Amino acid sequence: MQDETAAHVRDTVDAIYRSDSRRVLATLIRLLGDFDLAEEALHDAFATAVELWTEKGIPVSPRAWLISTGRFKAIDRLRKSARFETADVSALERLEVTETPDLEEDDVEDDRLRLIFTCCHPTLSPDAQIALTLREVCGLTTEEVAHAFLTPPPTLAQRIVRAKSKIRDARIPYEIPSRSDLPARLDSVLHVIYLVFNEGYLASSGASLTRADLSGEAIRLGRLLVELMPEPEAMGLLALMLLHESRRSSRATPAGEMILLEDQDRSQWDRAQIEEGVDLVERALASHRFGPYTLQAAIAAVHAEASNARATDWPQIVGLYDVLLRTDPSPVIELNRAAAIAMRDGPESGLALIDAILVRGDLTDYHLAHAARGDLCRRIGRTVEAIAAYERALELATQEPERRFIGRRLDELRLTSPR
């Protein structure tokens, strides 16, 4: 009987760790004012739970119990080390004069939002923001984050250590920004989530086309942000991620070879994700306070709602790109618009726009610009130019499925090219 009780408690603690450990950590960071001390306290609290809950039973509010126990465990740690470390004496004095807080549910939820904004503070470098968010908010291990971004674990660990030190030394506040500061700060958070998703949706290099773990974490973060702060652009970003993710199963063959959008089996697309994404897009657009993520999601929704490639509403997509280019001008958006115009008006029209981008010197080292040019030249029979463009794209591409796809196109063109 005792063994059954212990096994039940261990299973319960494991389940609470999976569902609530990031919430507990976020609150402990607020209460203790230190990332590392909070992580130690988190693990101490869960270890104590396994022992005490077996003897005394599972408390009515496990999360509040864990937070309170973690706080006391941290104080005990500081008491033991305060004799030797001046900094620990100061931290201990601050904690001992602070009353045990009332742990209201709303405060605990706000703590997760505070943690996101702290990890994505604009004074931290973009790499540090991504690493810290995945480590502290998502709970990925240092090794998992390092693997995701092809960084040696010691380098990634140092990046996280420096970020935590900067937060401490610069006294970066652990808080939700004021209303006046919110738009700029929210942009940083959305950008980090977007970068994480992009790396998962189309890995920047390596043998795999996608990283489902990373795109899944980004969507989880997006859902959390919309839950805690239902701003239009947060909804737009979540919609964008869901609409792209809906196509995951059709984007590559079982052997890992890339399949273009026009050739994908749309019966494999996840209709539930599409419906959720379209609903979020409509809500964001209805607010009239949307921005680039919502516009990109609207473009993805037009693709998702087409029954086949021929049924795609290219005039609507071009119109959305026109608005997006005015809202968030960039050469990459210009390139995507040129590709859409090629589908609406013919390859020559799109090719002229891409050539203008490349002549300006923009996207010279961007492999997709040369791959797009190669495709349009191929479609109008300018084989020699198509080969040159694809060769340049192959030089620049770093992801193996893309390289193989470009290589196959080159082989096909060389077979038909005049000697």
VEXFI-749573 format. One record per residue: residue in three letters; x, y, z negated of N, C-alpha, C in turn. Coordinates in steps of 0.05 Angstrom, whole numbers, plus 32768, in hexadecimal, padded with zeros to 4 digits. Layout:
% VEXFI-749573
ALAXYZXYZXYZ
...
//
This chain:
% VEXFI-749573
MET80117FE88000800080008000801180198000
GLN802680197FEF8038802F7FEE804680348008
ASP804E801E8016805B802080308048802C8044
GLU802E80248043801A802F80568017804D8051
THR801680558038801480728031802C8081803C
ALA804380778037805C80848040805C8087805F
ALA80538072806D80538072808A803E80878094
HIS8027808880868013809C808E801D80B8808A
VAL802B80BD8074803680D8806E804B80DF8083
ARG805D80CC808A807180D2809E806480D980B9
ASP804F80C980C1804180CF80DA803580EB80D9
THR802980F280C2801C810C80BF8030812280C1
VAL8047811F80B3805C813380B38067813680D0
ASP806B812080DE8074812280FA80608131810B
ALA8047812B8108803281398118803181578112
ILE8034815E80F88034817A80F0804D818880FB
TYR8063817A80FA807C818581058078818C8123
ARG806C817981328069817E814E805681968154
SER804081978144802C81AB8149803181C6813C
ASP803F81C68125804081DF8115805B81E8810D
SER807081DA8114808B81E2810A809381FD8114
ARG808B8204812D8093821F8138808482358129
ARG806B822F8121805C824381118069824780F6
VAL8070823180E9807D823280CF8098824180D1
LEU80A7823B80E680C1824880E980BD826680ED
ALA80AA826E80FE80A6828A810380A0829980E9
THR808F828E80D88089829B80BF80A1829C80AC
LEU80B0828680AB80C88285809A80DD829A80A3
ILE80DF829E80BD80F282B380C780E982CE80BD
ARG80CF82D380BE80C582ED80B380CB82EF8095
LEU80C582DA808680C882DC806980E582DD8060
LEU80F782CF806F811382CC8066812582E08075
GLY811D82EA808C812C82FE809A814682F380A7
ASP814782D880AB815F82CC80B6815882B380C5
PHE816082B180DE8159829A80EF8164828080E3
ASP817E828080DE818B826780D58180825D80BA
LEU817D827080A781728269808D8156825E8090
ALA8146826A80A2812B826080A7812B824480B2
GLU813D823E80C5813E822380D08146820E80BB
GLU8159821580AA816082038094814981FF8082
ALA813A8214807B81238213806A810D82028076
LEU81098204809080F581F4809E80FB81D7809B
HIS811381CF80A0811A81B2809E811981A88081
ASP812181B9806E811F81B28052810281AD804A
ALA80F181BF805480D481BD804D80C881A38058
PHE80CE819C807080C38184807C80CE816B806F
ALA80E8816B806880F48154805980E78151803E
THR80E28167803080D58166801680B8815C8018
ALA80AB8164802E808F815B8032808D813C8034
VAL80A081308042809F8113804480A181068028
GLU80B18111801780B581067FFC809D810C7FEA
LEU809581257FE88081812D7FD4806581267FDC
TRP805F81277FF7804481217FFF803E81037FFB
THR805380F27FFC804F80D67FF7804680D17FDA
GLU805180E27FC8804B80DF7FAB803180ED7FA3
LYS802D81057FAE801881167FA48001811B7FB7
GLY800481117FD07FEF81147FE47FF4812C7FF6
ILE7FE7812C800C7FEA814280207FDA815A8017
PRO7FE6817280167FD88189800C7FC18192801F
VAL7FB081A280147F9981AB80247FA281BC803B
SER7FB681CD80377FC181DE804D7FDE81D78051
PRO7FE481C38061800081BA8065801281D0806F
ARG800881E18081801A81F6808D8022820A8077
ALA800F8213806780158226805180288219803D
TRP802482008037803681F28024805281F1802F
LEU805581EB8049806F81EA8055807D82058055
ILE806E821A805B807A8235805B8083823C803F
SER80728238802B8079823F800F8091822E8006
THR80908214800B80A68203800380C0820B8011
GLY80BE8211802B80D6821A803980E28233802D
ARG80D18246802680DB825F801980EA82597FFF
PHE80DE82487FEE80EB82427FD5810582327FDA
LYS810582207FEE811E82127FF4813482257FFD
ALA812D8239800C8140824D8015814C825C7FFD
ILE813A82647FEB814482727FD2815782607FC3
ASP815182467FC1816382347FB3817E82327FC1
ARG817D82317FDC819782317FEB81A7824A7FE5
LEU819A82617FE581A8827A7FE181B3827B7FC4
ARG81A582717FB181AE82717F9581C882617F92
LYS81C9824B7FA181E182397F9F81F982467FAC
SER81F482567FC1820B82627FCF8211827F7FC8
ALA81FF828B7FB9820282A87FB3821A82AE7FA2
ARG8224829A7F93823C829E7F82825482A47F94
PHE8253829C7FAD826B829F7FBE826782B37FD5
GLU824F82B87FDD824A82C97FF5823B82E27FED
THR824782F97FF1823A83137FEA822083167FF9
ALA8220830F801382088312802381F183018018
ASP81F882E9800E81E382D8800381D782E47FE9
VAL81E882F17FDA81DE82FE7FC181C983137FC9
SER81CF83237FDD81BD83387FE681A3832C7FF0
ALA81A583178000818C830A800B817C82FD7FF4
LEU818A82F17FE1817C82E57FCA816D82FA7FBA
GLU817A83107FB4816D83257FA58154832F7FB3
ARG815583327FCD813E833B7FDC812783277FDB
LEU812D830D7FDD811882F97FDC810C82F57FC1
GLU811D82F87FAC811382F37F91810183097F87
VAL810483217F9280F283377F8A80D983397F9B
THR80D883287FB080C183277FC180AD83127FB7
GLU8095831A7FB3808183077FAA807A82F27FBF
THR807382DB7FB6806A82C67FC9805282D07FD9
PRO805582D17FF4804082DD8004802782CC8006
ASP801082DA800A7FF782CC80127FF982C5802F
LEU7FF782AC80367FFB82A380517FE082A28060
GLU7FD782B980697FBE82BA80787FC382AE8094
GLU7FAF82A1809F7FB2829480BA7FBA82A980CF
ASP7FAD82C180CE7FB382D580E27FD182DD80E1
ASP7FDC82DF80C97FF882E780C6800A82D280D2
VAL800382B980CD801482A380D8801382A480F7
GLU7FFC82A881027FFA82AA811F800982C2812A
ASP800782D9811C801682F18124803482EC8122
ASP803D82DB8110805982D5810E806482C88127
ARG805482B88134805E82AC814D806282C28162
LEU804F82D58163805282EB8176806A82FC816F
ARG806E8301815580868310814C809F83028155
LEU80A082E8815380B882D9815A80BD82DB8178
ILE80A982D9818880AC82DC81A580B882F781AC
PHE80AD830C81A080B7832781A680D3832B819C
THR80DA831F818580F58321817B81098313818D
CYS810382FB8196811582EC81A8811882FA81C3
CYS8104830981CB8105831681E5810A833481E2
HIS8117833C81CD811D835881C9812F836381DF
PRO8129837A81EB8138838482028155838A81FC
THR815D838C81E3817A839181DE818A837781E1
LEU817D836081E2818B834781E8818E83438206
SER81A38335820E81A68330822A8191831C8234
PRO818A831D824E8175830A8258817C82ED8252
ASP819582E58254819D82C9824E819882C28231
ALA819E82D6821F819A82D18203817C82D081FD
GLN816C82E08209814F82E08205814482C4820C
ILE814C82BA8223814282A0822C814A828A8219
ALA8164828A8212816F827582018161827581E5
LEU815F828D81DA8153829081BF8135828881C0
THR8127829081D4810A828A81D68106826C81D8
LEU8115825E81E98112824181EC811A823381D3
ARG812F823D81C58138823081AD812582358195
GLU811D824E8190810E8254817880F08253817C
VAL80E6825C819280C9825C819680BF824181A0
CYS80CE823581B380C5821B81BF80D0820381AF
GLY80E6820781A180F081F18191810281DE81A0
LEU810B81E581B8811E81D481C7813981D481B8
THR814781BE81B9816281BD81AD817581CE81BE
THR818C81D481B181A181E381C081A981D381D8
GLU81AC81B981D581B481A881EC81A081A88202
GLU818681A881FB817181A98210817181C3821F
VAL817481D98211817581F3821E818E81F58230
ALA81A481EB822681BD81EC823681BA81DB824F
HIS81AE81C4824D81AA81B38264819781C08279
ALA818281CD826E816F81DA8280817C81EF8292
PHE818F81FE8287819B8214829681B8820E829E
LEU81BF81F4829E81D981EB82A781F081FA829A
THR81ED81FE827F8201820C826F820D81F8825B
PRO822881F98257823381E78243822781EC8228
PRO821F81D88218821381DD81FE822281F081EC
PRO823D81EE81EA824B820181D98247821F81E1
THR8247822381FC8242823E82068226824881FF
LEU82138236820281F7823D81FC81F4824281DE
ALA8201823181CE8200823581B0820B825081A8
GLN8221825881B4822D827281AE821B828981B6
ARG820D828581CD81FA829981D681E4829E81C2
ILE81DA828881B781C5828981A381CF82968189
VAL81E7828E818181F38299816881F782B7816B
ARG820182C08182820582DD818781EA82EC8186
ALA81D582E0819281BB82ED819381B082F08177
LYS81B282DB816681A982DD814B81B982F2813B
SER81D382F2814081E38306813281DC8322813A
LYS81D58326815481CE8341815D81B383498150
ILE81A08336814E8187833C8141818B83458124
ARG819D8337811781A3833D80FA81B2835780F8
ASP81C8835A810781D98371810481CC838B810D
ALA81BC8389812381AF83A1812D819483A6811F
ARG818E8395810C8175839880FD815D839A810F
ILE815D83888124814683878136812D837F8126
PRO8118838F812681018389811580F28370811F
TYR80E98361810B80DA8349811180BC83518110
GLU80B3835B8127809883678127808C83678143
ILE8072836B81448064836F815D8068838D8164
PRO80708394817C807583B08183805C83C1817F
SER806083DB817A804A83EE8178803C83EF8194
ARG802483FA8193801583FC81AC8024840B81C2
SER8032842081BA8041843181CD8058842281D9
ASP8064841081C9807C840081D3807483E681E0
LEU805B83DE81DD805383C381E5805783BE8203
PRO804F83D08216805283C98232806E83C1823A
ALA808283D18232809E83CB823980A783B1822C
ARG80A083AD821380A983958205809B837C8210
LEU8081837F8216807383688221807F8360823C
ASP80898373824B8096836D826580AE835A8260
SER80BE835F824B80D5834E824580CC8332823F
VAL80B7832F822F80AD8314822880A383068241
LEU80938313825180888307826A809F82FF827C
HIS80B38310827E80CA830A829080D982F18287
VAL80DD82EE826D80EB82D6826380DA82BD826A
ILE80C082BE826580AF82A7826A80B082A18288
TYR80AF82B5829980B082B282B680CA82A582BF
LEU80E082AE82B380FA82A282BB80FC828482B3
VAL80F1827E829B80F18262829280E0825182A6
PHE80C9825C82AD80B7824D82BF80C5824982DA
ASN80D1825E82E580DD825C82FF80F382478300
GLU8102824582EA8117823182E9810B821582E8
GLY80F4821382DC80E681F982DC80D881F282F6
TYR80CD8207830280BD8202831B80CF81FE8333
LEU80E5820C833480F88208834A8114820C833E
ALA812081F68336813A81F78328814F82058339
SER815F8216832D81728226833C818882168349
SER818E81FE833E81A281ED8349819E81D1833E
GLY81AE81BE834881AC81A3833E819D81908350
ALA819A81778346818F81628357817181628358
SER8163816E83458146816D8343813A8187834D
LEU81248185835C8116819D8366810981AD834F
THR80FE819E833B80F081AC832680F981A2830B
ARG80F181B082F680F681A882DA80DB81AA82CB
ALA80CD819482C980B2819582BD80B3819D82A0
ASP80C98197829280CB819F827680CB81BD8273
LEU80DA81CB828480DC81E8828280C381F6828B
SER80B781ED82A1809E81FA82A9808881F58295
GLY808981DD8288807581D78273807981E9825B
GLU809281EE825380978200823D808E821D8243
ALA80938225825C808B82408264806C82438263
ILE805E822F826C80418230826B80378230824E
ARG80448220823D803D822082218041823C8215
LEU80578249821B805C8264821280478277821C
GLY804182748236802C82868242801182838235
ARG8009826A822F7FF0826582217FF082728206
LEU8007826F81F78009827B81DD8007829981DE
LEU801482A581F2801382C281F47FF782CC81FA
VAL7FE982BE820C7FCD82C682137FBB82C281FB
GLU7FC082AD81EC7FB082A881D47FB482BE81BF
LEU7FCD82C781BC7FD382DB81A77FCF82F781B1
MET7FD282FB81CB7FD2831681D77FC6831481F3
PRO7FAC831481F67FA0831082107FA183298222
GLU7FB9833282287FBE8348823A7FBB833E8257
PRO7FB2834F826A7FAE834782857FC7833A8292
GLU7FDE8346828E7FF6833B829B7FFF8321828F
ALA7FF9831D82757FFE830382697FEC82EE8275
MET7FD382F5827A7FC082E282887FC982DE82A4
GLY7FD382F382B17FDC82F182CD7FF482DE82CF
LEU800782E082BC801E82CE82BD801682B182B8
LEU800582AD82A47FFC8292829F7FED828682B8
ALA7FDD829782C47FCF828E82DD7FE3828682F2
LEU7FF7829782F6800C8292830B801A82778306
MET8021827282ED802F825982E6801D824182EA
LEU8004824382E27FF1822D82E57FEC82278303
LEU7FE9823B83137FE38237832F7FFB822A833E
HIS801382338337802A82268343802E820A8338
GLU802A8206831E802E81EC8312801A81D8831D
SER800281E183257FEE81CF83307FF781C08348
ARG800C81CA8355801681BC836E802E81AA8369
ARG803681A7834F804F819983498050817D8356
SER803B816D8353803C8151835C803E814F837A
SER8038816483898039816283A78051817083B3
ARG8063817B83A28079818B83AC8092817B83B5
ALA8092816183AE80A9815183B580A0813483BA
THR80AE812683CA80A8810983CF80B280F983B7
PRO80A980E083B580B380CF839E80D180CE839D
ALA80DE80D283B480FC80D183B5810880EC83AE
GLY80F7810083A98101811A83A18106812E83B7
GLU80FC812783CF8100813983E680EA814F83E6
MET80F2816783ED80E1817F83EC80CB817D8401
ILE80B2818583F9809C8187840C809281A4840C
LEU809181B08424808981CC8426806B81CE8420
LEU806381E68418804781EB8410803481E38426
GLU803A81E9843F802781E38455802481C5845A
ASP803781B58450803681988454802D8189843C
GLN80278196842680208188840D8004817C840E
ASP8001816684007FE7815883FE7FD7816683E9
ARG7FC4817783F17FB5818883DE7FA2817883CC
SER7F9D815F83D37F8C814F83C17F9B814883A7
GLN7FB6814B83A87FC6814683907FC7815F837D
TRP7FBE817683877FBF818E83767FAD818B835E
ASP7FB6819683487FA78193832E7F9081A8832E
ARG7F77819F83337F6181B183357F5B81BF831B
ALA7F5F81B283047F5A81BF82EA7F6C81D682E6
GLN7F8681D382ED7F9981EA82EA7F92820082FD
ILE7F8981F983167F81820E83297F69821D831F
GLU7F55820F83157F3D821D830B7F44822F82F4
GLU7F55822682E17F5D823782CB7F6C824F82D5
GLY7F7E824A82E87F8E826082F27F7D82758300
VAL7F6B826C83117F59827F831F7F48828F830C
ASP7F3E828282F77F2E829082E37F3F82A682D5
LEU7F5882A082CE7F6A82B382C17F7082CB82D4
VAL7F7482C482EE7F7982DA83027F6182ED8303
GLU7F4982E183047F3182F283077F2E830482EE
ARG7F3482F982D67F32830882BD7F46831F82BD
ALA7F5F831982C67F74832D82C67F6D834382DA
LEU7F64833B82F27F5E834F83067F46836182FE
ALA7F33835582EF7F1C836482E77F23837A82D2
SER7F3A837782C57F42838B82B17F4B83A582BE
HIS7F5383A482D77F5F83BB82E57F7983C582D8
ARG7F8583B382C87F9F83BA82BB7FB483A582C1
PHE7FB1839982D97FC3838482E07FDC838E82ED
GLY7FF0837C82F18009838482FC8014836E830E
PRO802E836C8312803A835983258033833C8321
TYR803383338307802D831683038011830F830C
THR7FFE832183067FE2831B830F7FE0831B832D
LEU7FEE832D833A7FED832E83587FF983158364
GLN8010830C8358801C82F38362800982DC835D
ALA7FFC82DC83467FE982C683407FD182C78354
ALA7FC982DF835B7FB382E1836F7FBB82D6838A
ILE7FD482DA83927FDE82CE83AA7FDE82AF83A8
ALA7FE882A583917FE88288838D7FCC827D838D
ALA7FB9828D83837F9D828383827F928280839F
VAL7F99829383B17F8F829183CC7F9A827783D9
HIS7FB3827183D47FBE825783DE7FAF823F83D2
ALA7FAB824183B87F9F822A83A97F82822583B2
GLU7F74823A83BA7F58823683C17F54822E83DF
ALA7F69822F83EF7F678226840B7F668208840C
SER7F5381FD841B7F5081E0841D7F6781D3842C
ASN7F7481E2843E7F8B81D8844C7F9C81F08455
ALA7FB381EC845F7FC5820284667FB98214847B
ARG7FAA8208848F7F9F821984A47F89822B8499
ALA7F7D822484837F66823484787F70824A8466
THR7F8A824D84637F95826284517F8D827E845C
ASP7F84828F844A7F7C82AA84517F9582BC8451
TRP7FA482BB84677FBD82CB84697FB882E98468
PRO7FA382F484757F9E831184727F9B831A8455
GLN7F8E830984457F8B831084287FA6830F841A
ILE7FB682FB84217FD082F884147FE28310841B
VAL7FE2831884357FF2832F843D7FE88348842E
GLY7FCE834B842B7FC38362841D7FCC83638400
LEU7FCD834B83F37FD6834A83D77FF4835083D6
TYR8003834683E98020834D83E98025836B83EE
ASP8013837883FD801683958401801383A383E6
VAL7FFF839B83D67FFB83A783BC801283A083A9
LEU801B838783AA8031837E8399804B838E839F
LEU8050839283B9806883A183C1806883BD83B7
ARG805083C983B6804E83E583AC805183E5838D
THR804783CF8381804883CE8363806483C68359
ASP807183B48367808A83A9835E809D83A48376
PRO80A783BA838280B783B7839A80D183A78396
SER80D6839483A780EF838583A680F3837883C1
PRO810C837283C88112836483E18105834883E3
VAL8104833A83CC80F8831F83CC80DB832183D2
ILE80CC833483C780B0833783CD80AD833F83EB
GLU80BF835083F580BE8357841180C1833E8422
LEU80D3832C841A80D88314842980BF83038429
ASN80B283008412809A82F08411808382FC8421
ARG808283168421806E832484318073831F844F
ALA808D832084578094831B8473808B82FF847C
ALA808F82EB8469808782D08470806882CE8473
ALA805A82DD8462803C82DD8465803482EB847F
ILE804183008486803B830E849F804182FC84B7
ALA805682EC84B5805C82D984CB804582C584CE
MET803882BE84B8802182AB84BA800882B984C4
ARG800682D384BF7FEE82E284C87FF182EB84E5
ASP800882F684EB800C83048505801E82F58518
GLY802B82E0850F803D82D28521805A82D48518
PRO806B82C0851F808782BF8515809782D8851C
GLU809382E4853480A382FB853C80A083128529
SER8087831785208082832D850D8090832984F3
GLY808F831184E8809D830B84CF80BB830C84D2
LEU80C5830384E980E2830284EE80ED831F84EF
ALA80DF833184FB80E9834D84FC80EC835984E0
LEU80D9835284CF80DA835D84B380F1835084A4
ILE80F6833684A7810C832984998127833484A3
ASP8129833884BD8142834384C88148835F84BD
ALA8133836E84B98136838984AE814083888491
ILE813683748482814083718467815D83698466
LEU8165835684788180834D8478819383638483
VAL818A83728496819B838884A181A2839C848C
ARG818F83A1847A819383B4846481A883AA8451
GLY81AE8390845281C18385843F81B483788427
ASP819983798426818A836C84108187834E8416
LEU818A833E8402818683218404819B83138415
THR81B18320841A81C68314842B81CF82F9841F
ASP81D082F7840581D982DE83F881C282CE83EC
TYR81AA82D383F6819282C483EC818B82AF8401
HIS818E829683F9818B8280840D816F827F8419
LEU815B82868409814082848414813A8298842A
ALA814882AF842A814582C3843F814F82B7845A
HIS816682AA84598171829E8471816182858479
ALA8156827684668146825F846D812C8268847A
ALA8120827E847081088289847C810D82938499
ARG812482A0849C812B82A984B7812F829284CA
GLY813C827D84C08141826584D08127825884D8
ASP8113825884C680FA824B84CD80EB825B84E2
LEU80EB827684E080DD828684F480EB8284850F
CYS81058284850F811482818529810E82668535
ARG810C8251852581068236852E80EA8236853B
ARG80D78243852F80BC8243853880B882518553
ILE80CA8264855A80C78272857380DC82698587
GLY80EB8253858180FD82478594811882548595
ARG812082658582813A82718582814D825F8572
THR81538248857F816082328571817C82398566
VAL818C8247857681A7824E856E81A6825F8555
GLU81958273855581928285853E818882768526
ALA81758263852B816A82548515818082438508
ILE81918237851881A78227850D81BA823884FC
ALA81C1824F850681D3826184F781C6826A84DD
ALA81AC826F84DD819F827884C5819E826184B1
TYR8197824984BA8196823284A881B2822B849D
GLU81C6822E84AE81E1822884A481E9823B848D
ARG81E18255849081E78268847B81D782618462
ALA81BE8259846581AD8251844F81BA82398440
LEU81C48226845081D0820E844481E982168434
GLU81F98229843D82108232842F8209823D8413
LEU81F2824B841281EA825983FA81D9824883E6
ALA81CB823383F181BA822383E081CA821383CC
THR81BF821083B381CD8201839E81BD81E98394
GLN81A481E8839C819381D28393819381BC83A7
GLU819781A3839F819B818D83B18182818883C3
PRO8169818783B98152818283CB8150819883E0
GLU815581B183D9815481C683ED816A81C28402
ARG818281BB83F9819881B6840B819281A0841F
ARG8186818B8414817F81748426816A817C843A
PHE8156818C8432814181958444814D81A6845A
ILE815E81B98453816B81CB8466817C81BA8479
GLY818A81A6846E819B8195847E818B81868493
ARG8173817C848B8162816E849E8159818184B5
ARG8151819984AE814981AC84C2816081B284D6
LEU817881B484CB818F81B984DC819381A184EF
ASP8191818984E58195817284F681808171850C
GLU81678178850681528178851B8158818D8530
LEU816181A58527816781BA853A817F81B4854C
ARG819381A8854081AB81A2854F81A6818D8565
LEU8192817C8560818B81688574817E8175858D
THR8170818C858881628199859F817281B185A9
SER818881B8859C819881CF85A581A881C985BE
PRO81A881DB85D181B881D785EA81D581D585E3
ARG81E381C385F0820081C085EA821081D785F7
//
